[in-house]
Amino acid sequence: MALAVLTGEADVSLILVIPVFSGSSALFLLGVLLVIASFMVGFAMVAFGQGEAGICQSPTDQSLPEIAGTRRAEYGGVILIGPVPIAFGSNKNIALVMLVIGVVTGVLILGLLLAF
């Protein structure tokens, strides 16, 4: 898409804080399709990776000895694309907390942008 914009085959506009790309060339279409494919592959990798994280390969697998009191690290985060939050986390509760934080942050940012 950047190449299409640089060659004049596409345009970029900014609406509030969201960049909007528009174009009609094959190069621009290829860029859009690659962006969509990257999102789909990324979400699929996260979805399939989460399901297999805690499963041992075989019942006799002794490569990781269990230590009493060991805590599993938990993580979470939020990505704001414009005012739209994308939340993720190591479990459902953390992802929900991140989504709430993202929505509140998005509303605050939009409120500040519209106030000034």
C-alpha positions, 0 to 999 in steps of 0.5 A, a space after each residue: 500500500 505504501 508503494 501504491 501511495 508513493 507512485 500516486 496510485 492510492 491516496 491517504 486521508 486522516 479521519 479523526 485519528 484513523 488513517 484511511 487509504 483509498 485506491 483502485 490499482 492492482 498494487 493497492 489491492 495486493 497491499 490490502 489483501 496482504 494486510 487482511 491475510 496477515 491479520 488472519 494468519 496472526 489470529 490463527 497462530 494465537 488461537 492454535 498456540 493458546 490451546 497447546 500451551 499447557 499440553 505435554 507431548 507424551 505421558 512419559 515426558 519428564 523434560 520439565 520437572 514440576 516444582 512445588 509452588 511454581 507460578 505460571 506467568 500470566 500476560 495481557 495487553 491492549 492495542 488501540 487502532 484509532 479508537 478500536 481496542 484489540 485485547 489479548 491475554 493468557 486467559 479469559 479474565 485478563 483479556 476481559 480486563 484489558 478490553 475494559 481498559 482499552 474501551 475506557 482509554 479509547 473513550 478518554 482519547 476520543 473525548 479529549 480529541 473532540 473537546 479540543 
